[in-house]
Amino acid sequence: MARTSATLPDFSTIEEERLHRKQRLAAAFRLFARYGFDEGPAGHITARDPEDPHHFWVNPLGVHFSQIKVSDLLRVDADGEVVEGTLPLNRAAFAIHSRVHAARPDIVAAAHAHSMHGKSFSATGRLLQPFTQDACAFYGDHATFDDYAGLVLDTDEGERIASALGDAKAVILRNHGLLTAGESVDEAAWWFISMERCCQSQLLIEATAGEPIAIPDDQARVTATQIGASITGWFSFQPLYDMITAEQPDLFE
């Protein structure tokens, strides 16, 4: 299979752009499965529909990330009604993502899962520290949500999560997990993958003897501009997309 372009794609039709987003979405789920981000029916990634910005595409309830295909994806409207697709909708996905998309017209996609290190780190109630270069991508660009109230089934809580996210690329949901957002599916998925690893790294660093040495704020701020841009998140996803689509081309079905 040919490798994807190193430049942002152009689309001649809405249908072409919609298919592109759905293919990226299916690939992102396969990657989340590869990295062990699945936890039963929990977790969802959404992509705004390019024709109707009040609709988004999402994975159906109860289908393992490793088996999701383009044809499985659901198109959901602003009222939580499935307008395309036949499988059941995860109500928690609607409660969270509908409000995130409504609050952030600048984003195309959002990703949330109960990944092992993300949910473990979330229990600390703290932000990531710039202990590594990779963590600097999130420096000054992520938040915490401290209002845990059980399974998110109410759009009011989705609104509070969206408010906590603000204009950042990510929010750590205390006692729950991570949520990332981006101007493309590629970007949102990459930030989640990277943030999960940064959580793992910080947990390992803080478990060692001695006092961790953080990157100074001024240097962390500069590094964030170098590796934390939207285009960097998009580009970082491309090799993963090439890999997973070559290995699992059935995701395009």
Summary of the structure (lengths in Angstrom):
residues: 253
radius of gyration: 17.4
end to end distance: 15.3
largest distance: 56.8
contacts: 857
relative contact order: 0.17
helix: 47%
strand: 14%
